[in-house]
Amino acid sequence: MLVLFETPTGFALFKVLDEGKLSQVEDLWNDFTTPESARKVVKLKAFQKFENVPDALSSATFLIDSKPSKALRKFLRANCVGEELAVADAKLGGIIKEKLEIECVHNSAVMELMRGVRNQLNELIAGLDVQDFSRMSCGLARSLSRYKLKFSPDKLDTMIVQAIGLLDDLDKELNTYAMRVREWYGWHFPELVKVIPDNILYAKTVKLMGNRSNAANLDFSEILPEETEANLKAVAMISMGTEVSDLDLINIKSLCEQVLSLSEYRATLYDYLKNRMNTIAPNLTALVGELVGARLIAHGGSLLNLAKQPGSTVQILGAEKALFRALKSKHATPKYGLLFHASLIGQAAPKFKGKISRSLAAKTVLAIRYDALGENQDASMGLENRAKLEARLRNLEGRELGHSAGSTKGKPKIEPYSQDRKAGSGALLMAAKTYNPASDSVLGKTVENENAPADEHAEVPTKKRKHEKVKAAEDSERGVDVANLDQEDGVATPEKKKKKKKHQKEESSKVEEVSAPKEEEDTGKEKKKKKKHATSEEDQTAKPEEEGGLKKKKKKKDEAAEPEQNDGEKKKKKKKKNRDD
């Protein structure tokens, strides 16, 4: 068995002299305590030294990625024919076995053997100086670190993190300096604050003007518009500020120069940040903008760390304090953090901000992962997702869907249905309906049988409607023969008069037949009422008789009860007398 050992100076192959000791893993370390005992276990077979630092660096980078370099493959083909190879990396052993057809071994015994070889490496490799070995190890480590720092995708966004941090600090300093200029120069010209609200224009004006008495003779056309310039000159003539010395004005002007220089540097820094964001995270920039995307990367630590976060975390990133306070107090959790400053959420109505922030967070996570792990560096995915989110926002707000949204292609436009609206016009064909107050009046309406249930009231109009329908049908059948006038004379003939009388008699008979059941019902009701009255009268006559009989019975009972009470009282009195005696 051969052992492959990688060193900073080159590759080494050791021959295992006693393979039986590999079965005793616990006692294997004792064989490498001294150089003599180590030479009894392993022996150097071949050694290939690196020619220069780039060669060593390329071989080390290949080994870190678990891949054999070209030099290592040549070295193994020349020295490992028909031998079994022990390696420290199982993945590297699998690639060597696949490409070079060399049997590789990786287990706990091999790792313990590697540990012993590393302990006695200077003694096992002849001609290797300790100082040279340590110097080469240190140089290779630095070169490898520099190489990984240069090409690592984790470190490319370090410049973005620093730039956005500096940009935020510059904004704070600019606001502080601008407010100091306003307060300082306000003692001399307090009205200038209302005339020029912008901080940068205010600093430029103060730097150019100096004393307010010079405003009438100066030209501010390069800085201010004509209306503002005229207003400034008019206000400077009637200002109520105090006078200041030339030394004070010199210090105020120097502060204005600081404000202007910081503003110029901030503009250049923003351009740099914009270019870096479009290069590193173009899809994220297309969705949320340069500043919000850079703040998300800075808050997450790096673009790769941010790509590992779920959408729910990215949605509230930056609102951790509010989140834990809400969880502690059992209130509603925040809906957005740094994403609140994105333009899509700013366009949404307050009631839709939560939905849009959730959708935007989901699309933002996809864009971040595509930027961090994808190969194509274009913003097509971000632009497409932004169009979809804008279409969703318009759909939520009830607006007309745009043509740019891919998810809405081919869907019909939904419009509210109106029967009175003409196609293609905005006006109604019929007049607008107005409220009829007369329908609320209840005067003059009589309701029969108020105490009757609701079903009885509903039956009355239905009977009338049936009678009217029957009458209308008969009239329509006989309408041709009855009451026709002579069209020539305009006078009815005697035969037609007879027919008309017969028809009137038939109608009257039908009306009597229809009214007959109603009269029978009415008579039946009257009979019932009479019976009720009769029974009530009988009850009234019977009540005094019953009351008289009851009174008599009560009197008899009282008379019978009186002697019994008298006897009881007498007995009690006798008992009391006996007790007294």
Secondary structure, DSSP 4 states (H G I P E B T S, - for coil): -EEEEE-SSEEEEEEES-GGGGG-STTSGGGGSSHHHHHHHEEEEEEEE-SSHHHHHHHHHHHHTT---HHHHHHHHHH-TT--EE-S-HHHHHHHHHHH---EE-SHHHHHHHHHHHHTHHHHSTT--HHHHHHHHHHHHHHHHHHHHHH-TTSTTHHHHHHHHHHHHHHHHHHHHHHHHHHHHHTT-TTHHHH---HHHHHHHHHHH-SGGGGGG---TTTS-HHHHHHHHHHHHT--PPP--HHHHHHHHHHHHHHHHHHHHHHHHHHHHHHHHHHH-HHHHHHH-HHHHHHHHHHHSSHHHHHTS-HHHHHTTT-HHHHHHHHHHT-PPPS-SGGGGSHHHHHS-GGGHHHHHHHHHHHHHHHHHHHHH-S---SHHHHHHHHHHHHHHHHHTTPPPPSS-GGGTTPPPP----TTBPTT-SSBSSPPP---GGGG--TT---S-TTS-HHHHHHHHHHHHHHHHHHHHHHHHHTTTSSPPPTTTSS--HHHHHHHHHHHHHHHHHHHHHHHHHHHHHHHHHHHHHHHHHHHHHHHHHHHHHHHHHHHHHHHHHHHHHHHHHHHHHHHHHHHHHHH-
